[in-house]
Amino acid sequence: MRKKVKNLVCLGLLVVGVLPMKAQQLKASETLAKVEAFYKTTKVFNLDVEYAMYKGYTGTHLTESYKGSMYKNGAVTQIKILGSEILQFPKAQLTLNEENKTMVYSPITEKTLQKSPLDMSSFLKFYKEVSSEVSGNTIIYELVVKNKQLPIPYNKIILHVNKDNYSIKKQVLYLSTKVPFVDENGEDTEDVGRMVITFKTNPTVVKVPKLQDYVILESNKKPRLVKAYTSYNLIDQSNI
């Protein structure tokens, strides 16, 4: 189940009493554009991210939970979850897997340049807005997949957005297919599930990672692992 959840998190990778939303409230597409702009223009943020998997589309049966982090300082971003780490620098992106001892080096291209950790640019291509509500300073959107025939991991998503600054507070992701769970008797069973991802600001000051903390670029621009990571297998995607 852990590997299944990890894959869902990576794809991904994206409720209290509510009041009716006013007519002038922004559509989901407009709000998500502001969300993307917030994370793109905010120079520094440090977020604690909690992932919680629940059995069933409703109920409180928590089956697994994981903690991660999301950090940005200028052109440097860092995401950590389940032993994996993704770092983006002006010149390259690194993906580290602690369990497999691998480090993937990918030079920055026009497609990856300037993307934020919460890039929403293509999100609504696959989903449509079906409802929108507001509670306090939180805008809540319910989105469902447009084409159920597409192999998309989530058939419904509920987004909680801070309407004061357009940061994401929470995502609720409803899985499209059944996944394995362990029941009360320790037996394996399959059921639908939902993942709740919560974002909270962490005031801790973080040392800004540097590319040279991980790899050194040779004169031919080929990366070489630094001493601290010589036990890792370096996968160079420069020519892909």
N, C-alpha and C positions, 0 to 999 in steps of 0.2 A: 504493500500500500504506500510505503514511504516514497518509492521511486515513481509511482503513479502520481502522487501529489506533487512531487518535485517537478515532473513534466508539466503538470497543469499550472503550477506557479510560474514556471519559465514562460509559458505561453501567455502566458498572461501578462513572459510575462513573462488589471486594471482597480432599526426603524422605530421611531417614536411616534407619539400622537401627532397628527398633522392637521394643518388648517388648509382650506381651499386656496389654491394659488390665484393671484390676481391675473387679470387678462393680459396685462402688459409684461408678464414674466417672460424671460427669454426662452426660446426653444432650446432643446437639448443641443442641437448643432451649434447654436450661437454660444451657449455656455461652455461647451467643450473647446471651442476656439479660444475662449478666455482662459480656460484651465491650461491649455497648452501654452498660451502666451505667458501665464504666470510662472510656470516652471522654466520656461525658456529665458525670461528676462530677470528672474530673481537670481542675484549673484551667488548667494550662499544660503543653503538650507541643509539641515541634518534631521532626518526623520527616522523614528523607530517604526518598523512595519511588523504587524502581527498577522499571521495566517492561521485561520481556524477552520477545520473541516467538520461539517455536521452531516450526520446520516439523515437522508430525507430532505424534501424541500421545505418542510416546516419542522418545528420541534427544537429541542435544546440538547439533543444527544451529541455531545462533542466527542469526536473520535481521535482527532489529532490536532496539535497546534505547534506552530513554529514561529520563531522570532527572526527578523531580519533587519536590515537598515538600508537607507538610501541617502546618499550624501552628494552635495554639489558645491564646488567652489570655483567660480569662474568657468573655464573651459574643461574642468576636470569633474567627472562624475564617478561614483562608486556605488555599486549595489551588491549586498551580501545576503545570501539565503541558502540554507541547507548545505553548507560546505562549499558553495560555489560563490565566485566573486567576479563581477563584471566591472571593468574600469575603462573609462573613455578619456583619452588625452587628445590634445590638438593633432598629434601625428599618428596615433594608433589606438586601437581598442584591444584590450586583453580580457580573455575569459579563462579563469582558473577553476579547476576542479580538485579540491583537496583529496577526495577519496581516490580518484583515478590518477592523481599526480600529473595532471596535464595542464599546459598553458597554451592557449591559442592566441597567436599574434595576427591582427588584421589591420593593415594600414588604413587610415581614414580616407574615404572617398567622398565625392559630392553627395552621395546618397546617405552617408552616415554623419556628415558634418552638421553641427548645430542641432542635432536631435536631443530632446530632453529625455530624462528617464521615464516620464509619463507622457510620451508622445501620443496625441489623440488624432493625428492628421487623417488616418484612414479608418478610424474606429467605426464611424457611422455608415461605411460602405456595406457593412454586413448586418446592421441593426436599425430598427425603427423605433421611434418614441411612441409609447402607448399611454403614458400618464406622466403628470408632473405635479408635485405638491411642494409646500414649503412649511417648515417648522422652525420658528425662531430664526436663526441665521443660517439654516440649512436648506438647500434646494435638493429635492429628491426626484430623480428621474427613473422611470421603469422603461427599459429597452428590451425588445425581443428580436430574435434573429429573423431576418427577412425571408431567407430560403432555408427551410429545415433539411433540405437534401444535402446542403454543403457540410463537409466534415469539420464543423466548428465546435470547439470543446464546450462552449456555454450557450444554451438556448435562450437564456434570459439574464439580464444584468440590471442591478439596481445601484445607482450612483448617488452618493451623498456629497454635495459640493458646498463649501463654505461660500455663502453669497457675499461676504464682505471682501474677500480677496481672491475667490475662485480657486482655492486649493481643494484637493480631494480629501475628504474626511474618512470615507469608507466606501468599499465596493462589495456587493454581494453577488457572487457568480453562481448560477444554477447550471450544473453539469448536464450536458446533452445525453450522455450515455451512463449506464450503470457502472459503478466501480466496486471493487472488493472491500468489504468491511469485515471486522471480527465481531461477532455478536456476544451477548452476555455469557454464553457457554463456551466461548473460545473457538467457535466454529466459524469458518469462512462463509460469507454470504455476500451477494451482490445487491446493490440498491442504488437509487438516485441519491445525489448529495448536493451540497452547496458549500462554497468556500466564502468566508467572510474575511476581507482584508481591511485592516484598520491602520490609519496613518496618524502618528502623533509626533509633534515637534520635540526634538531632544536638544536642550540648551548646551550640551557638552561641546567644548571646542575640540575639533578634530585636526590632527596633523594632515596637511594636504598631501596626498600621494603624488609621487613623481614617476614618470616612465622608467627612469634610470634606477628606481628602487627594485625593478623587476627584470628589465632587459637592458642591454647595451647595444646600440646600433654600431656595427662595424663600418669601415670606410665604404664598403659596397652596399651599405644600408640594410644588411642582413642582421636580424636580431640575435643576440647571444645572452643566455641566462646569466644573471648575476649569481654570486656564490650562494646566497641564501636560498636559491631555487634550483640548484644544480640537480636535485633529486627528481625534478619534474621533467616530463617529456614535452619539448617545445614543438608546437605545430605552427609552422610559418605559412600563412595564407597570402603572402605578398604577391604571388603570381596567379592567384585564382580570380 
